[in-house]
Amino acid sequence: LASKGLATAFCALQADDSCAAAHLWYAELLVLAGEGDGPRADAINRLEAFEHLLRAREINSRDPLVHVLLGAWCYQVGTHPARGVRA
């Protein structure tokens, strides 16, 4: 289901690259769709998701969901087992 949503969000980005919501949901679905693809693919997807979250914030800095997801992204990276740090 996440991969189908990812394809839809990708189409939305192609239609309008200046849509903050499209970037936000593409980022979220990119992480969800990539779960279980292995640690390397997960890291690549998360970095791409971060870039889309930054773009969403650039377009609409007043959207609180963008800030929540950026904070969650930073927390997840900071507590990732590969870093040797646990929450």
TAZI-V419297 format. One record per pair of residues at least 24 apart in sequence whose C-alpha atoms are under 10 Angstrom apart, sorted by sequence separation. I is the first residue (numbers start at 0). J is the second residue. D is the distance in whole Angstrom. If there is no record, write none. Layout:
i: (I/I)
j: (J/J)
d: (D/D)
//
This chain:
i: (4/5/24/26/27/48/49/3/4/5/23/26/27/1/2/5/22/23/25/26/46/1/2/4/5/22/23/24/25/26/45/0/1/4/22/23/24/1/2/3/22/23/26/1/2/21/22/23/45/46/0/1/2/21/22/23/24/45/0/1/19/20/22/23/1/19/22/23/19/21/22/42/19/20/18/19/20/22/17/18/19/16/17/19/20/16/19/20/17/18/19/17/18/19/23/24/27/16/17/20/23/26/19/22/38/20/20/23/27/19/23)
j: (28/29/48/50/51/72/73/28/29/30/48/51/52/27/28/31/48/49/51/52/72/28/29/31/32/49/50/51/52/53/72/28/29/32/50/51/52/30/31/32/51/52/55/31/32/51/52/53/75/76/31/32/33/52/53/54/55/76/32/33/51/52/54/55/34/52/55/56/53/55/56/76/54/55/54/55/56/58/54/55/56/54/55/57/58/55/58/59/57/58/59/58/59/60/64/65/68/58/59/62/65/68/62/65/81/64/65/68/72/65/69)
d: (7/6/9/8/9/9/9/9/9/10/8/6/9/9/7/9/9/9/7/6/10/6/8/10/7/10/10/9/9/10/8/10/8/9/9/6/9/9/8/9/5/6/9/6/5/9/6/9/10/10/10/5/8/10/9/8/9/9/8/9/9/10/7/6/10/9/5/9/10/8/9/9/7/7/9/4/10/9/9/7/7/9/8/8/9/10/6/9/10/7/6/7/9/9/8/10/8/10/10/9/7/9/9/10/9/10/9/8/10/9/10)
//
